[in-house]
Amino acid sequence: MRSKDLAGRLHRWALQLQEYNFDITYRPGSTNVVADALSRAPVRQVVGSEQTDNASTGTAPPAATAAAATGQLTDDEIRQQQQQDAQVQKLVRTRRRGTQEIITDGGIVYARSADGERRVVLPVALRHKVLREAHDSIFACHLRIPQTYARISAVYWWPDMHTTVRQWVRSCRDCGTRKARPREVIPPLRPLGLGDVGDRWALDVAGPLPVTGRGNRYVVAAVEYATRYAVAVAVPTHTAKDIARFVMERVVLIYGPLRELLMDGAPELNGHVIEELVGLLQARQVTPVPYRPALLGLVERFHRTWKDMVSMYVSENQTDWDDWLPCAAYAYNGSRHSTTGYSPNELLMGRRLRAPNELLRASGVTQ
């Protein structure tokens, strides 16, 4: 437990156990009869019991999952845990750790960087709660190491934080069993002018997928090129009228008219309905040639991303994936993009999407 080289599952357990005060006592196997019950196979289902659909599939709706997984922190809780944490108190006495200056304001300990940015020094007892929400919750959807670290480091700091985040993500069982390993692909690059925000959108349809309870079978997604902001909607069909309605209601009437719309050569994306809509918007429709499909790589990569995210929560029969699609889009738009260095929401909306654990803390509104 005291080793600095814990890895994988051992480090994850160590983080979860650090909030408890307990003693570890050795008991010989001949007297440890209680452990025999732990080795018995669990009873899968009690005969005659009533189970809901969500219980039988092992999942809960997004609203229930959000309520159960959200670990909100108050200033009083942070202040109390900092006072009891030996590592935090040592930092207060030394007043500096590397490039971070340790200061106290209102009884809360902060780490201030050279550019003046302040972040809460998070005590050990609260780290597992923040890590779980920044990676495991539906507001993060099991993002990878860089995105998880960026989400946490925007608000909190502690020594060797990147190592802790890396070990937490690498020891995540769901990510290890369901996500495909990231592949670094470096294609031939050609300059592509981005223009202003909202000028160019790429649109693509994913499916067919398992039919959901609402009858949805496809996902229509659009990604804005300058900010990487994504919009995704589950639909039962993807006719030309469905696509035109998506462009107007989900893109144009919310984010403003566009100048250029990139789509592939599917028949429903190149009919007279789409042509008429694009003409009315005084925009230009671009269809990549078969030997240069990379123009749609941005939206196709988003399809892979949301599928990875949704797979963390979908039921065994996969008929509720449309319940989790909005959560995946939220997590994607709130996470740092490797190309821009900012989250899509920051670039498009001008602000960072906050995590629920920040909402109970004092602000200019609550004070």
Backbone hydrogen bonds in HBPLUS format (Angstrom, degrees):
<---DONOR---> <-ACCEPTOR-->    atom                        ^
c    i                          cat <-CA-CA->   ^        H-A-AA   ^      H-
h    n   atom  resd res      DA  || num        DHA   H-A  angle D-A-AA Bond
n    s   type  num  typ     dist DA aas  dist angle  dist       angle   num
A0012-ARG N   A0008-GLY O   3.24 MM   4  6.56 153.2  2.32 146.7 154.6     1
A0013-TRP N   A0009-ARG O   2.95 MM   4  6.21 160.4  1.98 155.0 159.1     2
A0014-ALA N   A0010-LEU O   2.95 MM   4  6.12 154.8  2.01 144.5 152.1     3
A0015-LEU N   A0011-HIS O   3.06 MM   4  6.28 154.7  2.12 146.6 151.7     4
A0016-GLN N   A0012-ARG O   3.19 MM   4  6.46 155.6  2.25 143.8 150.2     5
A0017-LEU N   A0013-TRP O   2.95 MM   4  6.11 147.6  2.05 151.3 159.9     6
A0018-GLN N   A0014-ALA O   3.20 MM   4  6.16 126.9  2.50 140.5 151.2     7
A0020-TYR N   A0017-LEU O   3.13 MM   3  5.68 167.5  2.15 119.0 122.7     8
A0031-THR N   A0028-PRO O   3.12 MM   3  5.69 147.3  2.23 114.2 122.6     9
A0032-ASN N   A0028-PRO O   3.13 MM   4  6.21 122.8  2.47 142.6 157.9    10
A0032-ASN N   A0029-GLY O   3.29 MM   3  4.92 143.0  2.43  91.3 101.8    11
A0036-ASP N   A0033-VAL O   3.19 MM   3  5.65 153.3  2.26 108.9 116.3    12
A0037-ALA N   A0034-VAL O   3.15 MM   3  5.89 142.3  2.30 118.5 125.4    13
A0038-LEU N   A0035-ALA O   3.09 MM   3  5.19 129.4  2.36  97.4 110.7    14
A0039-SER N   A0036-ASP O   3.22 MM   3  5.50 147.7  2.33 102.7 111.5    15
A0040-ARG N   A0037-ALA O   3.26 MM   3  5.46 163.3  2.29 106.2 111.2    16
A0049-SER N   A0046-VAL O   3.12 MM   3  5.59 161.3  2.15 135.6 135.0    17
A0056-SER N   A0052-THR O   3.00 MM   4  6.23 156.2  2.06 150.5 156.6    18
A0057-THR N   A0053-ASP O   3.20 MM   4  6.39 141.6  2.36 141.9 150.9    19
A0058-GLY N   A0054-ASN O   3.04 MM   4  6.07 117.5  2.45 134.2 149.0    20
A0059-THR N   A0054-ASN O   3.07 MM   5  5.27 139.4  2.24 153.8 156.0    21
A0058-GLY N   A0055-ALA O   3.25 MM   3  5.05 145.3  2.37  92.9 102.9    22
A0065-THR N   A0061-PRO O   2.94 MM   4  6.16 160.8  1.98 158.3 164.7    23
A0066-ALA N   A0062-PRO O   2.81 MM   4  5.95 154.0  1.88 150.2 156.7    24
A0067-ALA N   A0063-ALA O   3.11 MM   4  6.34 158.8  2.15 145.2 150.3    25
A0068-ALA N   A0064-ALA O   3.04 MM   4  6.22 152.2  2.12 145.4 152.8    26
A0069-ALA N   A0065-THR O   2.94 MM   4  5.97 150.3  2.03 147.2 154.7    27
A0070-THR N   A0066-ALA O   3.06 MM   4  5.81 135.8  2.26 145.3 152.2    28
A0073-LEU N   A0357-ASN O   3.32 MM 284  5.19 168.8  2.33 115.8 118.7    29
A0078-ILE N   A0074-THR O   3.04 MM   4  6.32 163.9  2.06 152.7 156.8    30
A0079-ARG N   A0075-ASP O   2.84 MM   4  5.97 164.5  1.87 152.0 156.9    31
A0080-GLN N   A0076-ASP O   2.93 MM   4  6.04 160.5  1.97 146.0 151.2    32
A0081-GLN N   A0077-GLU O   3.03 MM   4  6.16 167.1  2.04 150.1 153.5    33
A0082-GLN N   A0078-ILE O   2.92 MM   4  6.04 152.6  2.00 148.8 156.6    34
A0083-GLN N   A0079-ARG O   3.14 MM   4  6.34 151.9  2.22 143.9 150.5    35
A0084-GLN N   A0080-GLN O   3.28 MM   4  6.56 136.9  2.48 139.1 150.0    36
A0084-GLN N   A0081-GLN O   3.23 MM   3  5.12 130.2  2.49  92.1 105.0    37
A0085-ASP N   A0081-GLN O   3.05 MM   4  6.08 116.0  2.48 138.4 153.6    38
A0085-ASP N   A0082-GLN O   3.30 MM   3  5.10 150.6  2.39  95.5 104.0    39
A0089-GLN N   A0085-ASP O   3.13 MM   4  6.35 163.1  2.16 150.2 154.9    40
A0090-LYS N   A0086-ALA O   3.00 MM   4  6.16 146.5  2.11 142.8 151.6    41
A0091-LEU N   A0087-GLN O   3.09 MM   4  6.36 151.5  2.18 143.1 150.4    42
A0092-VAL N   A0088-VAL O   2.98 MM   4  6.32 147.3  2.09 146.4 155.8    43
A0093-ARG N   A0089-GLN O   3.14 MM   4  6.40 149.5  2.24 140.3 147.2    44
A0094-THR N   A0090-LYS O   3.01 MM   4  6.30 157.2  2.07 149.3 155.4    45
A0095-ARG N   A0091-LEU O   2.78 MM   4  5.73 144.6  1.90 144.8 154.4    46
A0102-ILE N   A0095-ARG O   3.02 MM   7  4.70 164.1  2.05 113.3 116.9    47
A0097-ARG N   A0100-GLN O   2.89 MM   3  5.22 162.3  1.92 152.9 158.5    48
A0100-GLN N   A0097-ARG O   3.04 MM   3  5.22 158.8  2.09 128.9 127.5    49
A0101-GLU N   A0112-ARG O   2.85 MM  11  4.97 179.0  1.85 144.6 144.4    50
A0112-ARG N   A0101-GLU O   2.69 MM  11  4.97 171.2  1.70 148.6 151.4    51
A0103-ILE N   A0110-TYR O   2.93 MM   7  5.31 160.1  1.97 146.0 152.6    52
A0110-TYR N   A0103-ILE O   2.76 MM   7  5.31 168.5  1.77 154.7 158.7    53
A0105-ASP N   A0108-ILE O   2.95 MM   3  5.43 164.9  1.97 152.5 153.6    54
A0108-ILE N   A0105-ASP O   3.15 MM   3  5.43 166.0  2.17 112.5 115.5    55
A0121-VAL N   A0109-VAL O   3.08 MM  12  5.82 178.1  2.08 140.6 141.0    56
A0111-ALA N   A0119-ARG O   2.75 MM   8  5.30 159.5  1.79 156.1 162.8    57
A0119-ARG N   A0111-ALA O   3.02 MM   8  5.30 147.1  2.13 134.6 144.9    58
A0113-SER N   A0117-GLU O   3.01 MM   4  5.47 157.9  2.06 151.2 154.3    59
A0116-GLY N   A0113-SER O   3.03 MM   3  5.35 161.2  2.07 114.3 117.8    60
A0120-VAL N   A0155-VAL O   3.00 MM  35  6.40 143.3  2.13 163.3 152.7    61
A0157-TRP N   A0120-VAL O   2.82 MM  37  5.95 139.3  1.98 159.4 154.2    62
A0122-LEU N   A0157-TRP O   2.98 MM  35  6.03 149.8  2.07 147.2 156.9    63
A0126-LEU N   A0123-PRO O   3.21 MM   3  5.77 151.8  2.29 113.9 121.3    64
A0127-ARG N   A0124-VAL O   3.22 MM   3  5.36 158.0  2.27 107.4 114.0    65
A0130-VAL N   A0126-LEU O   3.28 MM   4  6.59 158.2  2.33 150.1 155.3    66
A0131-LEU N   A0127-ARG O   2.82 MM   4  6.01 166.0  1.84 160.2 164.7    67
A0132-ARG N   A0128-HIS O   2.93 MM   4  5.92 155.6  1.99 139.2 145.9    68
A0133-GLU N   A0129-LYS O   3.17 MM   4  6.36 157.0  2.23 140.6 146.2    69
A0134-ALA N   A0130-VAL O   2.88 MM   4  5.98 155.4  1.94 149.6 157.0    70
A0135-HIS N   A0131-LEU O   3.06 MM   4  6.04 121.8  2.41 139.2 150.8    71
A0136-ASP N   A0132-ARG O   2.70 MM   4  4.98 130.4  1.95 126.5 142.6    72
A0137-SER N   A0132-ARG O   3.13 MM   5  6.47 132.3  2.37 150.8 158.5    73
A0142-HIS N   A0135-HIS O   2.70 MM   7  4.74 134.5  1.90 164.2 171.4    74
A0140-ALA N   A0137-SER O   3.08 MM   3  5.55 163.0  2.11 112.1 117.5    75
A0141-CYS N   A0137-SER O   2.78 MM   4  5.91 160.3  1.81 159.3 166.2    76
A0148-THR N   A0144-ARG O   2.93 MM   4  6.05 161.8  1.96 162.0 168.1    77
A0149-TYR N   A0145-ILE O   2.92 MM   4  6.00 168.1  1.93 160.7 163.7    78
A0150-ALA N   A0146-PRO O   2.99 MM   4  6.11 160.1  2.03 144.1 149.9    79
A0151-ARG N   A0147-GLN O   3.02 MM   4  6.15 152.7  2.10 142.8 149.9    80
A0152-ILE N   A0148-THR O   3.11 MM   4  6.37 157.4  2.16 149.6 154.7    81
A0153-SER N   A0149-TYR O   2.81 MM   4  5.87 172.4  1.82 160.3 162.9    82
A0155-VAL N   A0152-ILE O   3.02 MM   3  5.85 164.1  2.05 124.4 128.9    83
A0156-TYR N   A0152-ILE O   2.90 MM   4  5.85 178.8  1.90 164.4 164.0    84
A0164-THR N   A0160-ASP O   3.23 MM   4  6.58 158.4  2.28 149.0 154.8    85
A0165-VAL N   A0161-MET O   2.95 MM   4  6.22 163.8  1.97 157.5 161.3    86
A0166-ARG N   A0162-HIS O   2.92 MM   4  6.03 162.6  1.95 147.8 153.0    87
A0167-GLN N   A0163-THR O   3.00 MM   4  6.17 161.5  2.03 149.5 154.0    88
A0168-TRP N   A0164-THR O   2.98 MM   4  6.14 150.9  2.06 144.8 153.3    89
A0169-VAL N   A0165-VAL O   3.00 MM   4  6.22 168.3  2.01 158.1 159.6    90
A0170-ARG N   A0166-ARG O   2.97 MM   4  6.06 164.2  2.00 148.4 153.5    91
A0171-SER N   A0167-GLN O   3.04 MM   4  5.99 137.7  2.23 135.8 145.2    92
A0172-CYS N   A0169-VAL O   3.12 MM   3  5.21 162.3  2.16 105.9 111.1    93
A0176-GLY N   A0172-CYS O   3.11 MM   4  6.29 155.8  2.17 145.6 152.6    94
A0177-THR N   A0173-ARG O   3.02 MM   4  6.17 142.6  2.16 148.3 157.1    95
A0178-ARG N   A0174-ASP O   2.98 MM   4  5.85 147.6  2.09 148.8 155.7    96
A0179-LYS N   A0175-CYS O   3.19 MM   4  5.17 150.4  2.28 122.7 131.0    97
A0199-ASP N   A0196-ASP O   3.11 MM   3  5.57 161.7  2.15 134.6 134.0    98
A0259-ARG N   A0199-ASP O   2.84 MM  60  4.80 151.7  1.92 124.8 134.0    99
A0260-GLU N   A0199-ASP O   2.86 MM  61  6.11 151.0  1.95 168.8 164.2   100
A0225-TYR N   A0200-ARG O   3.07 MM  25  5.81 170.7  2.08 155.1 157.7   101
A0201-TRP N   A0260-GLU O   3.08 MM  59  6.46 159.7  2.12 155.8 159.9   102
A0262-LEU N   A0201-TRP O   2.83 MM  61  6.19 168.8  1.84 157.8 161.6   103
A0202-ALA N   A0223-VAL O   2.97 MM  21  5.34 161.6  2.01 146.1 151.1   104
A0223-VAL N   A0202-ALA O   2.91 MM  21  5.34 151.6  1.99 147.4 156.2   105
A0203-LEU N   A0262-LEU O   2.80 MM  59  6.04 166.8  1.82 174.2 173.6   106
A0204-ASP N   A0221-ALA O   3.00 MM  17  5.66 157.0  2.06 160.3 165.8   107
A0221-ALA N   A0204-ASP O   3.03 MM  17  5.66 176.4  2.03 173.8 175.0   108
A0206-ALA N   A0219-VAL O   2.87 MM  13  5.14 163.3  1.90 148.7 154.1   109
A0219-VAL N   A0206-ALA O   2.96 MM  13  5.14 154.6  2.02 147.4 152.9   110
A0209-LEU N   A0217-ARG O   2.80 MM   8  5.01 155.3  1.86 147.1 154.6   111
A0212-THR N   A0216-ASN O   3.09 MM   4  5.35 156.8  2.14 143.2 150.4   112
A0215-GLY N   A0212-THR O   2.96 MM   3  5.05 158.5  2.01 106.1 112.6   113
A0217-ARG N   A0235-VAL O   2.94 MM  18  6.15 162.7  1.97 130.5 131.3   114
A0218-TYR N   A0235-VAL O   2.90 MM  17  5.30 164.1  1.92 168.6 170.5   115
A0235-VAL N   A0218-TYR O   2.87 MM  17  5.30 163.2  1.90 141.5 146.6   116
A0220-VAL N   A0233-VAL O   2.94 MM  13  5.45 157.8  1.99 164.9 163.4   117
A0233-VAL N   A0220-VAL O   2.98 MM  13  5.45 153.2  2.05 148.1 156.7   118
A0222-ALA N   A0231-VAL O   2.85 MM   9  5.28 153.1  1.92 151.4 159.9   119
A0231-VAL N   A0222-ALA O   2.84 MM   9  5.28 154.0  1.91 157.1 165.2   120
A0224-GLU N   A0229-TYR O   2.80 MM   5  5.21 160.3  1.84 152.6 158.0   121
A0228-ARG N   A0224-GLU O   2.77 MM   4  5.10 135.7  1.96 144.3 155.4   122
A0243-ILE N   A0239-THR O   3.01 MM   4  6.36 159.1  2.05 154.3 159.5   123
A0244-ALA N   A0240-ALA O   2.91 MM   4  6.12 160.9  1.95 147.9 153.5   124
A0245-ARG N   A0241-LYS O   2.89 MM   4  6.02 158.0  1.94 146.7 152.6   125
A0246-PHE N   A0242-ASP O   2.99 MM   4  6.19 153.6  2.06 143.5 150.8   126
A0247-VAL N   A0243-ILE O   2.96 MM   4  6.24 161.4  1.99 153.0 157.3   127
A0248-MET N   A0244-ALA O   3.07 MM   4  6.29 162.1  2.11 149.5 153.8   128
A0249-GLU N   A0245-ARG O   2.84 MM   4  5.83 165.8  1.86 155.8 158.5   129
A0250-ARG N   A0246-PHE O   2.88 MM   4  5.24 151.5  1.96 135.2 144.3   130
A0252-VAL N   A0247-VAL O   2.88 MM   5  6.20 171.6  1.89 165.7 166.8   131
A0253-LEU N   A0248-MET O   2.89 MM   5  5.89 164.5  1.91 163.7 166.2   132
A0254-ILE N   A0251-VAL O   3.34 MM   3  5.49 151.5  2.42 103.2 111.4   133
A0255-TYR N   A0251-VAL O   2.76 MM   4  5.55 165.3  1.78 158.4 163.6   134
A0256-GLY N   A0252-VAL O   2.88 MM   4  4.58 134.4  2.09 125.7 130.7   135
A0284-ARG N   A0259-ARG O   2.85 MM  25  6.14 142.2  2.00 131.5 142.4   136
A0261-LEU N   A0284-ARG O   2.89 MM  23  6.25 157.3  1.94 158.1 162.4   137
A0286-VAL N   A0261-LEU O   2.85 MM  25  6.00 168.8  1.87 149.0 151.1   138
A0263-MET N   A0286-VAL O   3.01 MM  23  6.37 158.7  2.05 164.1 170.1   139
A0269-LEU N   A0266-ALA O   2.98 MM   3  5.37 148.7  2.08 111.3 121.2   140
A0270-ASN N   A0267-PRO O   3.19 MM   3  5.35 165.8  2.21 108.9 113.2   141
A0275-GLU N   A0271-GLY O   3.14 MM   4  6.37 163.8  2.17 148.8 153.9   142
A0276-GLU N   A0272-HIS O   2.85 MM   4  5.90 153.5  1.92 142.1 148.6   143
A0277-LEU N   A0273-VAL O   3.03 MM   4  6.29 157.9  2.08 145.4 151.4   144
A0278-VAL N   A0274-ILE O   2.87 MM   4  6.08 171.3  1.88 158.4 160.5   145
A0279-GLY N   A0275-GLU O   2.92 MM   4  6.03 150.3  2.01 140.2 149.0   146
A0280-LEU N   A0276-GLU O   2.92 MM   4  6.17 154.4  1.99 147.9 154.1   147
A0281-LEU N   A0277-LEU O   3.03 MM   4  6.30 146.8  2.14 147.6 156.8   148
A0283-ALA N   A0278-VAL O   3.02 MM   5  5.33 172.1  2.03 160.7 159.5   149
A0282-GLN N   A0279-GLY O   3.01 MM   3  4.91 153.2  2.08 100.0 108.3   150
A0292-ARG N   A0289-VAL O   2.93 MM   3  5.43 165.0  1.95 122.3 126.5   151
A0296-LEU N   A0293-PRO O   3.15 MM   3  6.09 160.1  2.19 127.8 130.8   152
A0297-GLY N   A0294-ALA O   2.93 MM   3  4.83 162.8  1.96 107.8 111.7   153
A0300-GLU N   A0296-LEU O   3.09 MM   4  6.26 159.5  2.14 155.8 162.3   154
A0301-ARG N   A0297-GLY O   2.88 MM   4  5.88 148.2  1.98 140.5 148.2   155
A0302-PHE N   A0298-LEU O   3.15 MM   4  6.43 145.2  2.28 136.4 145.8   156
A0303-HIS N   A0299-VAL O   3.08 MM   4  6.41 147.0  2.19 141.0 149.0   157
A0304-ARG N   A0300-GLU O   3.29 MM   4  6.66 153.6  2.36 141.9 147.5   158
A0305-THR N   A0301-ARG O   3.01 MM   4  6.30 151.5  2.09 144.8 153.2   159
A0306-TRP N   A0302-PHE O   2.93 MM   4  6.21 169.7  1.94 165.3 163.8   160
A0307-LYS N   A0303-HIS O   3.13 MM   4  6.19 153.6  2.20 143.6 151.1   161
A0308-ASP N   A0304-ARG O   3.07 MM   4  6.28 155.1  2.13 144.9 151.0   162
A0309-MET N   A0305-THR O   3.05 MM   4  6.37 157.7  2.10 150.5 156.8   163
A0310-VAL N   A0306-TRP O   2.86 MM   4  5.99 170.7  1.87 153.3 155.6   164
A0311-SER N   A0307-LYS O   3.04 MM   4  6.05 149.6  2.13 142.9 150.6   165
A0312-MET N   A0309-MET O   3.12 MM   3  5.68 156.9  2.18 112.8 119.5   166
A0313-TYR N   A0310-VAL O   3.05 MM   3  5.68 156.4  2.11 119.4 125.3   167
A0314-VAL N   A0310-VAL O   3.06 MM   4  6.00 144.5  2.19 160.5 171.2   168
A0318-GLN N   A0315-SER O   3.04 MM   3  5.07 150.6  2.13 101.7 111.0   169
A0323-ASP N   A0320-ASP O   2.98 MM   3  5.52 151.7  2.06 114.6 123.0   170
A0324-TRP N   A0321-TRP O   3.17 MM   3  5.43 135.1  2.38 102.5 113.3   171
A0328-ALA N   A0324-TRP O   3.06 MM   4  6.38 153.9  2.13 153.2 160.7   172
A0329-ALA N   A0325-LEU O   3.03 MM   4  6.34 159.7  2.07 156.5 161.6   173
A0330-TYR N   A0326-PRO O   2.96 MM   4  6.14 155.3  2.02 145.1 151.9   174
A0331-ALA N   A0327-CYS O   2.93 MM   4  6.17 163.3  1.96 150.8 154.9   175
A0332-TYR N   A0328-ALA O   2.92 MM   4  6.09 158.5  1.96 148.4 154.6   176
A0333-ASN N   A0329-ALA O   2.98 MM   4  6.12 168.9  1.99 150.3 153.0   177
A0334-GLY N   A0330-TYR O   3.03 MM   4  6.12 131.6  2.27 140.9 153.5   178
A0335-SER N   A0332-TYR O   3.27 MM   3  5.39 165.1  2.29 106.7 111.2   179
A0345-ASN N   A0333-ASN O   2.95 MM  12  5.38 154.6  2.02 157.4 150.7   180
A0337-HIS N   A0342-TYR O   2.93 MM   5  5.65 172.0  1.94 122.0 123.9   181
A0341-GLY N   A0337-HIS O   2.85 MM   4  5.46 152.7  1.92 151.2 159.2   182
A0346-GLU N   A0343-SER O   3.05 MM   3  5.26 122.0  2.40 102.8 117.0   183
A0347-LEU N   A0343-SER O   3.25 MM   4  6.63 157.5  2.30 155.3 160.8   184
A0348-LEU N   A0344-PRO O   2.98 MM   4  6.14 154.0  2.05 149.5 156.7   185
A0349-MET N   A0345-ASN O   2.74 MM   4  5.34 155.2  1.80 140.7 149.4   186
A0350-GLY N   A0346-GLU O   2.91 MM   4  4.59 131.2  2.15 111.4 122.7   187
A0358-GLU N   A0355-ALA O   3.04 MM   3  5.76 167.3  2.05 125.2 128.6   188
A0359-LEU N   A0356-PRO O   3.13 MM   3  5.49 159.1  2.17 114.3 120.2   189
A0361-ARG N   A0358-GLU O   3.32 MM   3  5.69 160.0  2.36 109.4 115.2   190
A0367-GLN N   A0363-SER O   3.01 MM   4  5.94 145.7  2.13 151.9 158.7   191
